[in-house]
C-alpha cells in the first residue's frame, strides 16, 4: 500500500515547497524550496506508472499555441 502513496507524497511535498517559496522573503529558503520541488517532481515522474506518462504525453500533444491578439484584428486603412 505504500508504493502507490509514494508519488502522491512527492507531489504534496513539491506543492508544499512551492507554497513555502511563495511565502518566504529569504533567499536561502526560496532556493531550498525550488530545489526540493525539482527533485520531488523528477523523482515522482520517474517512479510513476506508464499510464501517467501516456496521459502527460497526450496532454502535451494537444496543447495549442496561443493566437496573438494582434493577428485577430484586421488592418483596415
DSSP file (Angstrom, degrees, kcal/mol; ACC not computed):
  #  RESIDUE AA STRUCTURE BP1 BP2  ACC     N-H-->O    O-->H-N    N-H-->O    O-->H-N    TCO  KAPPA ALPHA  PHI   PSI    X-CA   Y-CA   Z-CA
    1    1 A X     >        0   0    0      0, 0.0     4,-0.7     0, 0.0     0, 0.0   0.000 360.0 360.0 360.0 -20.4    0.0    0.0    0.0
    2    2 A X  H  >  +     0   0    0      1,-0.2     4,-1.1     2,-0.2     3,-0.3   0.850 360.0  64.2 -74.5 -33.5    3.0    2.3    0.5
    3    3 A X  H >> S+     0   0    0      1,-0.2     4,-0.7     2,-0.2     3,-0.6   0.912 102.6  46.1 -61.8 -46.3    4.1    2.2   -3.2
    4    4 A X  H 3> S+     0   0    0      1,-0.2     4,-0.6     2,-0.2    -1,-0.2   0.796 113.0  51.9 -67.8 -23.9    1.0    3.9   -4.7
    5    5 A X  H 3X S+     0   0    0     -4,-0.7     4,-2.3    -3,-0.3    -1,-0.2   0.685  92.3  76.4 -82.7 -17.5    1.1    6.6   -2.0
    6    6 A X  H <X S+     0   0    0     -4,-1.1     4,-2.1    -3,-0.6    -1,-0.2   0.917  94.1  46.7 -64.8 -46.1    4.7    7.5   -2.6
    7    7 A X  H  X S+     0   0    0     -4,-0.7     4,-2.1     1,-0.2    -1,-0.2   0.883 112.9  51.8 -62.7 -34.5    4.2    9.5   -5.8
    8    8 A X  H  X S+     0   0    0     -4,-0.6     4,-2.4     2,-0.2    -2,-0.2   0.890 108.2  51.2 -66.1 -38.9    1.3   11.3   -4.1
    9    9 A X  H  X S+     0   0    0     -4,-2.3     4,-2.2     2,-0.2    -2,-0.2   0.886 109.5  50.4 -63.9 -39.3    3.6   12.1   -1.1
   10   10 A X  H  X S+     0   0    0     -4,-2.1     4,-2.3     2,-0.2    -2,-0.2   0.894 110.4  49.7 -65.2 -39.7    6.2   13.5   -3.5
   11   11 A X  H  X S+     0   0    0     -4,-2.1     4,-2.6     2,-0.2    -2,-0.2   0.909 111.0  48.8 -65.5 -42.0    3.6   15.7   -5.2
   12   12 A X  H  X S+     0   0    0     -4,-2.4     4,-2.4     2,-0.2    -2,-0.2   0.895 111.5  50.3 -64.4 -39.9    2.3   17.0   -1.9
   13   13 A X  H  X S+     0   0    0     -4,-2.2     4,-2.1     2,-0.2    -2,-0.2   0.905 110.9  49.2 -64.3 -41.2    5.9   17.8   -0.9
   14   14 A X  H  X S+     0   0    0     -4,-2.3     4,-2.0     2,-0.2    -2,-0.2   0.923 112.6  46.9 -64.4 -44.4    6.5   19.6   -4.2
   15   15 A X  H  X S+     0   0    0     -4,-2.6     4,-2.2     1,-0.2    -2,-0.2   0.891 111.5  51.7 -65.1 -39.2    3.3   21.7   -3.8
   16   16 A X  H  X S+     0   0    0     -4,-2.4     4,-2.4     1,-0.2    -1,-0.2   0.875 108.5  51.7 -63.4 -37.4    4.2   22.5   -0.2
   17   17 A X  H  X S+     0   0    0     -4,-2.1     4,-2.5     2,-0.2    -2,-0.2   0.882 108.2  51.3 -66.5 -38.3    7.7   23.6   -1.3
   18   18 A X  H  X S+     0   0    0     -4,-2.0     4,-2.2     2,-0.2    -2,-0.2   0.922 111.0  47.8 -64.4 -43.3    6.1   25.9   -3.9
   19   19 A X  H  X S+     0   0    0     -4,-2.2     4,-1.4     1,-0.2    -2,-0.2   0.910 112.2  49.6 -63.5 -42.0    3.8   27.4   -1.3
   20   20 A X  H  X S+     0   0    0     -4,-2.4     4,-0.9     1,-0.2    -2,-0.2   0.898 110.1  51.6 -62.4 -40.6    6.8   27.9    1.1
   21   21 A X  H  < S+     0   0    0     -4,-2.5     3,-0.5     1,-0.2    -2,-0.2   0.894 109.8  48.8 -63.1 -40.7    8.7   29.5   -1.7
   22   22 A X  H  < S+     0   0    0     -4,-2.2    -1,-0.2     1,-0.2    -2,-0.2   0.776 113.8  46.5 -71.6 -25.3    5.9   32.0   -2.5
   23   23 A X  H  < S+     0   0    0     -4,-1.4     2,-0.3    -5,-0.2    -1,-0.2   0.536  97.8  83.5 -95.4  -7.3    5.5   33.0    1.2
   24   24 A X     <  -     0   0    0     -4,-0.9    -4,-0.0    -3,-0.5     0, 0.0  -0.687  50.4-167.5-102.0 152.7    9.1   33.5    2.2
   25   25 A X        +     0   0    0     -2,-0.3     2,-0.3     5,-0.0    -1,-0.1   0.453  62.8  97.6-109.7  -6.7   11.3   36.6    1.7
   26   26 A X     >  -     0   0    0      1,-0.1     4,-1.5     2,-0.0     5,-0.1  -0.670  67.8-142.1 -89.0 138.4   14.7   34.9    2.4
   27   27 A X  H  > S+     0   0    0     -2,-0.3     4,-2.4     1,-0.2     5,-0.2   0.887  96.1  55.2 -67.3 -40.6   16.7   33.7   -0.5
   28   28 A X  H  > S+     0   0    0      1,-0.2     4,-2.4     2,-0.2    -1,-0.2   0.887 108.0  48.8 -65.3 -38.0   18.1   30.5    1.0
   29   29 A X  H  > S+     0   0    0      2,-0.2     4,-2.4     1,-0.2    -1,-0.2   0.868 110.6  51.9 -69.4 -34.3   14.6   29.2    1.8
   30   30 A X  H  X S+     0   0    0     -4,-1.5     4,-2.4     2,-0.2    -2,-0.2   0.918 110.6  47.4 -64.5 -43.1   13.5   30.0   -1.8
   31   31 A X  H  X S+     0   0    0     -4,-2.4     4,-2.5     2,-0.2    -2,-0.2   0.910 113.3  48.4 -64.9 -42.6   16.5   28.1   -3.2
   32   32 A X  H  X S+     0   0    0     -4,-2.4     4,-2.5     2,-0.2    -2,-0.2   0.896 112.0  49.3 -64.4 -40.2   15.8   25.1   -0.9
   33   33 A X  H  X S+     0   0    0     -4,-2.4     4,-2.3     2,-0.2    -2,-0.2   0.917 112.6  46.8 -66.7 -42.4   12.1   25.1   -1.8
   34   34 A X  H  X S+     0   0    0     -4,-2.4     4,-2.4     2,-0.2    -2,-0.2   0.913 113.5  49.1 -65.8 -41.7   12.8   25.3   -5.6
   35   35 A X  H  X S+     0   0    0     -4,-2.5     4,-2.4     2,-0.2    -2,-0.2   0.913 112.0  48.2 -62.7 -43.1   15.4   22.5   -5.3
   36   36 A X  H  X S+     0   0    0     -4,-2.5     4,-2.6     1,-0.2     5,-0.2   0.903 111.2  51.1 -63.6 -41.2   13.0   20.3   -3.3
   37   37 A X  H  X S+     0   0    0     -4,-2.3     4,-2.5     2,-0.2     5,-0.2   0.929 111.2  46.9 -62.1 -46.0   10.3   20.9   -5.8
   38   38 A X  H  X S+     0   0    0     -4,-2.4     4,-2.4     1,-0.2     5,-0.2   0.931 114.3  46.8 -63.0 -46.1   12.5   20.0   -8.8
   39   39 A X  H  X S+     0   0    0     -4,-2.4     4,-2.6     1,-0.2     5,-0.2   0.922 114.3  47.2 -62.8 -44.5   13.8   16.8   -7.1
   40   40 A X  H  X S+     0   0    0     -4,-2.6     4,-2.4     2,-0.2    -1,-0.2   0.894 113.1  48.0 -67.3 -39.6   10.3   15.7   -6.0
   41   41 A X  H  X S+     0   0    0     -4,-2.5     4,-2.1    -5,-0.2    -1,-0.2   0.923 115.1  44.4 -68.0 -42.3    8.8   16.3   -9.4
   42   42 A X  H  X S+     0   0    0     -4,-2.4     4,-1.9    -5,-0.2    -2,-0.2   0.939 116.2  46.4 -66.1 -45.7   11.5   14.4  -11.3
   43   43 A X  H  X S+     0   0    0     -4,-2.6     4,-1.8    -5,-0.2    -2,-0.2   0.893 112.3  51.5 -64.0 -39.4   11.6   11.6   -8.8
   44   44 A X  H  < S+     0   0    0     -4,-2.4     4,-0.5    -5,-0.2    -1,-0.2   0.879 110.5  48.2 -65.0 -38.1    7.8   11.3   -8.9
   45   45 A X  H  < S+     0   0    0     -4,-2.1     3,-0.3     1,-0.2    -1,-0.2   0.832 108.6  55.3 -71.2 -30.8    7.8   11.2  -12.7
   46   46 A X  H  < S+     0   0    0     -4,-1.9    -2,-0.2     1,-0.2    -1,-0.2   0.911 114.6  37.3 -67.4 -41.4   10.5    8.5  -12.7
   47   47 A X  S  < S+     0   0    0     -4,-1.8    -1,-0.2    -5,-0.1    -2,-0.2   0.421  93.1 117.2 -93.6   3.4    8.5    6.1  -10.4
   48   48 A X  S    S-     0   0    0     -4,-0.5    -3,-0.1    -3,-0.3     2,-0.0  -0.277  74.1 -97.1 -70.1 157.3    5.1    6.9  -11.9
   49   49 A X    >>  -     0   0    0      1,-0.1     4,-1.3     4,-0.0     3,-0.9  -0.332  33.7-111.4 -69.1 154.7    3.0    4.3  -13.7
   50   50 A X  H 3> S+     0   0    0      1,-0.3     4,-2.1     2,-0.2     5,-0.1   0.786 115.7  62.5 -62.7 -27.5    3.3    4.2  -17.5
   51   51 A X  H 3> S+     0   0    0      1,-0.2     4,-2.3     2,-0.2    -1,-0.3   0.854 100.3  53.1 -68.1 -32.5   -0.3    5.3  -17.8
   52   52 A X  H <> S+     0   0    0     -3,-0.9     4,-2.2     2,-0.2    -1,-0.2   0.905 108.9  49.7 -65.8 -41.1    0.6    8.6  -16.1
   53   53 A X  H  X S+     0   0    0     -4,-1.3     4,-2.2     2,-0.2    -2,-0.2   0.892 110.6  50.3 -63.7 -39.6    3.4    9.1  -18.7
   54   54 A X  H  X S+     0   0    0     -4,-2.1     4,-2.4     2,-0.2    -2,-0.2   0.908 110.1  49.3 -66.1 -42.1    0.9    8.4  -21.5
   55   55 A X  H  X S+     0   0    0     -4,-2.3     4,-2.2     2,-0.2    -2,-0.2   0.892 110.9  50.3 -64.0 -39.4   -1.6   10.9  -20.2
   56   56 A X  H  X S+     0   0    0     -4,-2.2     4,-2.2     2,-0.2    -2,-0.2   0.898 110.3  50.3 -65.6 -39.7    1.1   13.6  -19.8
   57   57 A X  H  X S+     0   0    0     -4,-2.2     4,-2.1     2,-0.2    -2,-0.2   0.916 110.8  48.6 -64.6 -43.1    2.3   12.9  -23.4
   58   58 A X  H  X S+     0   0    0     -4,-2.4     4,-1.6     1,-0.2    -2,-0.2   0.890 110.1  52.2 -64.0 -38.8   -1.3   13.2  -24.7
   59   59 A X  H  < S+     0   0    0     -4,-2.2     4,-0.4     1,-0.2    -1,-0.2   0.903 110.2  48.6 -63.4 -40.6   -1.7   16.5  -22.8
   60   60 A X  H >< S+     0   0    0     -4,-2.2     3,-0.8     1,-0.2    -1,-0.2   0.865 109.5  52.8 -67.3 -35.3    1.5   17.8  -24.3
   61   61 A X  H 3< S+     0   0    0     -4,-2.1    -1,-0.2     1,-0.2    -2,-0.2   0.817 110.2  47.3 -70.1 -29.7    0.4   16.8  -27.8
   62   62 A X  T 3< S+     0   0    0     -4,-1.6     2,-0.5    -5,-0.1    -1,-0.2   0.371  81.0 113.7 -96.5   5.1   -3.0   18.6  -27.5
   63   63 A X    <   -     0   0    0     -3,-0.8     2,-0.3    -4,-0.4    -3,-0.0  -0.660  57.5-149.6 -75.9 125.8   -1.6   21.9  -26.1
   64   64 A X        -     0   0    0     -2,-0.5     2,-0.3     1,-0.0    -2,-0.1  -0.694  16.9-110.0 -96.8 148.4   -2.2   24.6  -28.7
   65   65 A X        -     0   0    0     -2,-0.3     2,-0.1     1,-0.1    -1,-0.0  -0.581  42.2-109.0 -71.9 136.7   -0.1   27.6  -29.3
   66   66 A X        -     0   0    0     -2,-0.3     2,-0.5     1,-0.1    -1,-0.1  -0.411  28.7-121.1 -67.9 143.6   -1.9   30.8  -28.2
   67   67 A X        -     0   0    0     -2,-0.1    -1,-0.1     1,-0.1     2,-0.1  -0.726  28.2-116.9 -84.8 127.3   -3.1   33.0  -31.0
   68   68 A X    >>  -     0   0    0     -2,-0.5     3,-1.1     1,-0.1     4,-0.5  -0.399  15.6-133.3 -63.9 139.4   -1.6   36.5  -30.8
   69   69 A X  H >> S+     0   0    0      1,-0.3     3,-0.9     2,-0.2     4,-0.8   0.795 102.3  65.1 -65.8 -26.8   -4.3   39.1  -30.3
   70   70 A X  H 34 S+     0   0    0      1,-0.2    -1,-0.3     2,-0.2     3,-0.2   0.784  95.8  57.0 -66.6 -26.5   -2.8   41.3  -32.9
   71   71 A X  H <4 S+     0   0    0     -3,-1.1    -1,-0.2     1,-0.2    -2,-0.2   0.673  99.9  59.2 -79.4 -15.7   -3.4   38.8  -35.6
   72   72 A X  H << S+     0   0    0     -3,-0.9     2,-0.6    -4,-0.5    -1,-0.2   0.766  91.8  76.5 -81.9 -25.9   -7.2   38.8  -34.9
   73   73 A X  S  < S-     0   0    0     -4,-0.8     2,-0.3    -3,-0.2    -1,-0.0  -0.758  80.3-139.9 -88.2 122.3   -7.5   42.5  -35.6
   74   74 A X        -     0   0    0     -2,-0.6     2,-0.8     1,-0.1    -2,-0.1  -0.598  14.5-120.5 -84.7 143.9   -7.5   43.2  -39.3
   75   75 A X        +     0   0    0     -2,-0.3     2,-0.6     2,-0.0    -1,-0.1  -0.733  34.6 178.5 -82.8 109.4   -5.7   46.2  -40.7
   76   76 A X              0   0    0     -2,-0.8    -2,-0.0     1,-0.1    -1,-0.0  -0.947 360.0 360.0-115.4 112.5   -8.2   48.4  -42.4
   77   77 A X              0   0    0     -2,-0.6    -1,-0.1     0, 0.0    -2,-0.0   0.365 360.0 360.0-120.9 360.0   -6.8   51.5  -43.9
